[in-house]
Amino acid sequence: MDLRAADSGIELLVGVGAGTGVFSMVHSSLWSAQNFGDNPESASSCKSYGWLAAGATVTVTGLGSIISRSVWPLLGGLLVSIFMLIGYRRSLAKANGSKPRPLELEMAEEDYA
């Protein structure tokens, strides 16, 4: 087994874990954004906290990358940040009755039953 590859995988997962931890601490869930995002003040707050969480994630995982001398923690944090910012954008669009963009997968309403 290539130990460097294993280390890289673990470092990526640590970055993802750190990113999800930061988003959980700083920001509410995607469900909350969708259900309360129709209020302009709430939507604005959601966007602000989303960027704050992304910035904190990149900072924390960037420091982890510097300490470990590896890019993998930062890449994990960036993946989480991108995924979450897209998720919040979709949730706010749904809250305002917008149709999802073509590249966004949606479940049909009957799939929820």
C-alpha positions in Angstrom: 0.0 0.0 0.0 1.3 3.5 -0.9 1.3 5.3 2.4 1.6 8.7 0.8 -1.6 8.1 -1.1 -3.3 6.9 2.1 -2.0 10.0 3.9 -3.4 12.2 1.1 -6.8 10.6 1.4 -6.9 11.1 5.1 -5.8 14.7 4.8 -8.6 15.3 2.2 -11.2 13.8 4.6 -9.9 15.9 7.5 -10.4 19.0 5.3 -13.9 17.9 4.5 -14.7 17.2 8.1 -13.3 20.5 9.2 -15.3 22.3 6.6 -18.6 20.6 7.6 -17.8 21.4 11.2 -17.3 25.1 10.5 -20.5 25.3 8.4 -22.4 23.6 11.1 -21.1 26.0 13.7 -21.5 29.2 11.7 -24.5 28.7 9.5 -28.0 27.1 9.7 -29.0 24.1 7.6 -30.0 24.2 3.9 -33.5 23.2 5.0 -33.7 26.4 7.2 -32.5 28.5 4.3 -35.2 27.1 2.1 -38.0 27.5 4.6 -37.1 31.0 5.9 -35.3 32.5 2.9 -38.3 34.1 1.4 -37.9 37.0 3.8 -35.3 39.4 2.2 -33.6 40.1 5.5 -33.2 36.4 6.2 -32.0 35.7 2.7 -29.4 38.5 3.1 -28.3 37.1 6.4 -28.1 33.6 4.9 -25.8 34.8 2.2 -23.6 36.7 4.6 -23.2 33.8 7.0 -22.6 31.5 4.0 -19.6 33.6 2.9 -18.4 33.8 6.5 -18.5 30.0 6.9 -16.7 29.6 3.6 -14.0 32.0 4.6 -13.5 30.4 8.0 -13.4 27.0 6.3 -10.7 28.1 3.8 -8.8 29.7 6.6 -8.8 26.7 8.9 -8.1 24.2 6.2 -5.5 26.5 4.7 -3.7 26.6 8.0 -3.9 22.8 8.1 -2.4 22.7 4.7 0.5 24.9 5.7 1.2 22.9 8.9 1.0 19.6 7.1 2.8 20.9 4.0 0.0 19.3 1.9 -2.7 20.8 -0.3 -5.3 18.1 0.5 -6.8 19.7 3.6 -7.4 22.9 1.7 -8.9 21.1 -1.2 -11.3 19.3 1.1 -12.3 22.6 2.7 -12.8 24.1 -0.8 -15.0 21.2 -1.9 -17.2 21.6 1.1 -17.4 25.4 0.7 -18.4 25.2 -3.0 -20.9 22.5 -2.3 -22.5 24.4 0.6 -22.6 27.8 -1.2 -24.3 26.1 -4.2 -26.7 24.4 -1.8 -27.6 27.7 0.0 -28.1 29.4 -3.4 -30.5 26.6 -4.5 -32.3 26.7 -1.2 -32.8 30.5 -1.3 -34.0 30.2 -4.9 -36.5 27.6 -3.9 -37.7 29.8 -1.0 -38.5 32.4 -3.6 -40.3 30.0 -5.9 -37.6 30.0 -8.6 -37.1 26.9 -10.7 -33.8 25.0 -10.2 -31.1 25.5 -12.7 -30.7 22.8 -15.3 -27.5 21.3 -13.8 -29.1 20.9 -10.4 -30.7 17.5 -9.8 -34.2 17.6 -8.3 -36.3 14.8 -6.9 -39.9 14.8 -8.1 -42.4 15.5 -5.4 -43.8 12.0 -5.5 -40.3 10.7 -4.6 -40.7 12.2 -1.2 -43.8 10.2 -0.3 
